[in-house]
Amino acid sequence: MLVMLPMQGCIVDEPAALKLYCTKPETMRLFLTETAAYIRMAHLQGSCIVPVAAIGRLPHSGRCVLGLKLGQPLPRPLPAALANSAKAALAELHQAGYSHDDINSGNLLVFGDKVLMCDLQTCQANPKQHSLDEDIRQLQKVLEGF
């Protein structure tokens, strides 16, 4: 069952990644959890997490939409500067008091010379140390694959 449809589009003529959510209650909880995380972490947008372009609801269908600035996937081979940027982004997220809890290559996007994180629906505020350690382990595993 498809609960969220990722796609590309434009918001005010700027390329964006769009996540359309179906109207089922469990999917709406995912939407609310993720958008709340982006709002809570607004001060981190553009420095370690992907900036939000829009949050709203489509009038004709009632489906919720989250629009994020469109980045590029991690390149292969991964330059050392981008690997270091990914590590710095995660360190900044942790320093701000959050864990990501779903670090994978699809959740790391390149914006110029920076790597930013997205898909924050599993993110935790004030995480326990084991969550921070697991984030670091997951990132290292991703970077070793490149």
C-alpha positions in Angstrom: 0.0 0.0 0.0 1.5 3.4 -1.0 1.2 5.9 1.8 3.6 8.5 0.5 4.5 9.4 -3.1 7.9 11.1 -3.6 8.2 13.1 -6.8 10.0 16.1 -8.3 8.3 19.4 -9.2 8.7 23.1 -8.7 7.7 25.5 -6.0 7.7 29.2 -7.1 9.7 28.1 -10.1 12.4 26.5 -8.0 13.1 22.7 -8.3 11.8 20.8 -5.3 11.4 17.3 -4.0 7.7 16.8 -3.2 6.3 14.2 -0.8 2.6 13.7 -1.2 0.9 11.8 1.7 -2.4 9.9 1.4 -5.2 10.9 3.9 -5.2 7.8 6.0 -4.7 8.5 9.7 -1.4 6.6 10.0 0.1 8.4 7.1 -1.1 11.8 8.4 0.8 11.0 11.6 4.0 10.5 9.5 3.4 13.8 7.8 2.8 15.6 11.1 5.9 14.0 12.7 8.2 14.9 9.8 6.9 18.5 9.3 7.1 19.1 13.1 10.7 18.0 13.0 11.5 20.4 10.1 9.7 23.3 11.9 11.5 22.5 15.3 14.8 22.5 13.4 14.2 25.5 11.2 17.5 27.0 12.5 19.4 24.0 11.0 17.9 24.2 7.5 20.6 24.8 5.0 23.4 24.0 7.4 22.8 20.4 8.2 19.3 19.6 7.0 17.6 20.2 3.7 15.6 23.5 3.6 11.8 23.3 3.4 10.3 24.9 0.4 6.6 24.4 1.4 4.2 22.6 3.7 0.6 22.4 3.0 -2.5 20.6 1.8 -3.7 20.2 -1.8 -7.2 21.7 -2.0 -8.6 19.3 -4.6 -7.6 16.1 -2.9 -6.9 17.0 0.8 -3.5 15.3 0.5 -0.7 16.8 2.5 2.5 17.9 0.8 6.0 18.5 2.1 8.2 20.3 -0.4 12.0 20.3 0.1 14.7 22.1 -1.9 15.9 19.7 -4.5 19.5 18.4 -3.9 21.6 15.8 -5.8 22.3 12.3 -4.8 25.8 11.5 -3.4 28.2 11.0 -6.3 30.4 7.9 -6.9 33.2 8.1 -6.1 32.5 10.4 -3.2 35.0 13.2 -2.9 36.7 13.4 0.6 35.3 17.0 1.0 31.7 15.7 0.6 32.4 12.8 3.0 33.7 15.3 5.6 30.7 17.6 4.9 28.3 14.6 5.7 30.2 14.0 9.0 30.0 17.7 9.9 26.3 17.8 9.1 25.6 14.8 11.4 27.9 16.3 14.1 25.9 19.6 13.9 22.6 17.8 14.2 23.9 15.9 17.3 25.3 19.1 18.8 21.8 20.7 18.4 20.3 17.8 20.4 18.9 15.5 17.8 19.5 12.1 16.3 18.4 11.2 12.7 17.8 7.5 13.2 17.6 6.7 9.5 21.0 7.5 7.9 21.2 6.0 4.5 22.5 7.3 1.1 19.0 8.4 0.0 18.7 10.7 3.0 22.0 12.5 2.2 21.8 15.1 -0.5 24.4 17.3 -2.1 23.9 21.1 -2.3 27.0 22.6 -4.0 29.8 21.7 -1.7 27.6 20.6 1.3 25.9 17.4 2.2 22.5 17.9 4.0 20.2 15.4 5.6 16.5 14.8 4.8 13.7 12.5 5.8 13.3 13.5 9.4 10.2 11.4 10.3 12.3 9.2 12.7 14.4 12.0 14.1 14.5 12.3 18.0 15.0 15.3 20.2 17.3 14.7 23.3 18.3 11.2 22.1 20.1 8.6 24.2 23.8 8.0 23.5 23.1 4.7 21.7 21.0 6.6 19.1 23.8 9.0 18.5 26.3 6.2 18.2 24.0 4.3 15.8 23.8 7.4 13.6 27.6 7.6 13.4 27.8 3.9 12.6 25.2 4.2 9.9 26.9 7.2 8.3 30.3 5.4 8.4 28.7 2.4 6.6 27.2 4.7 3.9 30.5 6.4 3.4 32.4 3.1 3.1 30.0 2.1 0.3 31.1 5.1 -1.8 
